[in-house]
């Protein structure tokens, strides 16, 4: 697992796992991402540098996004719903299909 991603906890739902996009610059994640949760205090607004929407593929090199958004501030506690194939930013929990 890459240094900029940390496994947060193992869920009782074995079909999903949670990874944290840390505060390091350039945190990126690819796969079958269901949703993102913005972390932080009430007034925090983490920045997602890039979100590529569309169902994740194996291998990742076959992924073609259906739409892309860049540099979006997300209020803490807010979910961004997928499916997403790639994301980059920091201060988010990513919920992935196994």
N, C-alpha and C positions, 0 to 999 in steps of 0.2 A: 504494500500500500504506500502511496506517495507520502512524503513528509508533510505536505500541506493539507492532507486529509486525515482526520482522526475518527476512528470508530467511536460513536457515542455510547450506544448500548445495544444489546441484542434484544429484539422485540419478541414478544410471545407469538406474534404473527410471523411465521417463518417465511412468508412470501415477500417480505419487505425488510430492508435494512436501512439504517440511518447513518449518514456520514456528515461531518461538519466541515464546511469550507472555512478554514481558519483565517486569521487576520493577516497572514502573509500575502505579499503582493503576488499577483499572478496565479492564485488558486484556481484550478480548473478541474472539472469533473465531466466524464462522459459515461453514457450507459442508458439504461431505461429508467429515467427519472420521473417519478409521479408528481412530486410537488416540492417546493422550497418553502422554508419558514424563516423569515427575517428575525434575527436575534438582537438583543440589546435592551437597554432601559426604555422607558416610555417615550422619551424624546429622541431616541436613536433612529437613524435611517440608514441602514447598510446600503451599499451600492453594489448592484449586480452589473458587471461590466459588459456581459454579453449572455443572452439566452437564445439558444437555438431550439425552436419547438419542432416536434415531430416524434414519432415512435423511435426509440433507440434500436440499434441494429448490432449484430455480431457478424463480422468484426466491426469495430467502431469506424473503420475507414470506409465502410459502405453507407454510412449515415449521410442523408441529404435532408437538411432542414426544410420544413414547410413555410416557416417564417422566422425572422430574426429581429430581436430588439437589442439595443445597446445603451449602456449607461443609464440605468433606471434606479432611482432612489426608492426604497421600499420601507414604509414605517414598520418599526419593531412589532412583532406579533402577527404580521400579515403573511398569508400564504399566497404563493403563486402556483397555480395548478398547471399540470402538464397535460399531455406527455411532452417531455423535453429529452433531447439526445445529448446536449452539451450545455454547460454553464460555466461562467467564470465570475469571480468576485470574492467577497469575504463577508463573514458574519451571518452565514446562513446554515441551516440544517437541510440536507437533501435526503429525501425519501426515495429509495431505489427499489425496483423489482429485483429479486434474486435471479 
